[in-house]
Amino acid sequence: MTMAVPESHIKELIFTFRGVQIISDKDLSGLYSASTKALNQAVKRNSDRFPLDFMFQLTEK
């Protein structure tokens, strides 16, 4: 059985970075009860199912 996550909890996980609203992979994986590694692997394996701006990686630049 899957438990619904309260909207207020999800709103707490969203923050704005350079004008874009994001949820970190760590927080998103927590919402789905999956490891961060498993979430990132699933996105990489199924990249055609996600919009191009779904995921980005921060660099020093």
C-alpha positions in Angstrom: 0.0 0.0 0.0 1.3 3.4 -1.0 0.9 6.3 1.4 0.1 9.8 0.0 2.6 12.5 0.8 1.1 15.7 2.1 1.4 18.6 -0.3 2.8 20.7 2.5 5.7 18.3 2.9 6.5 18.4 -0.9 6.4 22.2 -0.9 9.0 22.2 1.9 11.4 20.2 -0.4 11.1 22.7 -3.3 13.6 25.5 -3.4 14.5 28.0 -6.1 18.0 27.9 -7.6 18.9 30.6 -10.2 15.2 31.2 -10.8 14.3 27.5 -11.3 12.3 25.5 -8.8 14.0 22.2 -8.0 13.8 19.2 -5.7 17.1 17.5 -5.0 17.6 13.9 -6.1 18.1 13.0 -2.4 14.7 14.5 -1.5 12.9 13.1 -4.6 14.3 9.6 -4.0 13.0 9.8 -0.4 9.5 10.6 -1.7 9.6 7.4 -3.7 11.3 5.3 -1.0 14.2 4.6 -3.3 17.9 5.2 -3.0 19.4 8.2 -4.7 21.6 5.9 -6.7 18.6 3.9 -7.9 16.7 7.1 -8.9 19.6 8.4 -10.9 20.2 5.1 -12.6 16.5 4.9 -13.6 16.6 8.4 -15.1 19.7 7.6 -17.1 18.3 4.3 -18.4 15.0 5.9 -19.3 16.2 9.4 -20.4 13.7 9.4 -23.3 10.8 9.4 -20.8 11.9 12.7 -19.1 12.0 16.2 -20.5 15.5 17.7 -21.2 15.2 20.1 -18.2 14.2 17.4 -15.8 17.6 16.9 -14.4 20.9 18.8 -14.2 24.2 18.4 -12.4 26.0 21.2 -10.6 29.6 21.8 -11.4 32.2 24.2 -10.0 31.7 26.4 -13.0 
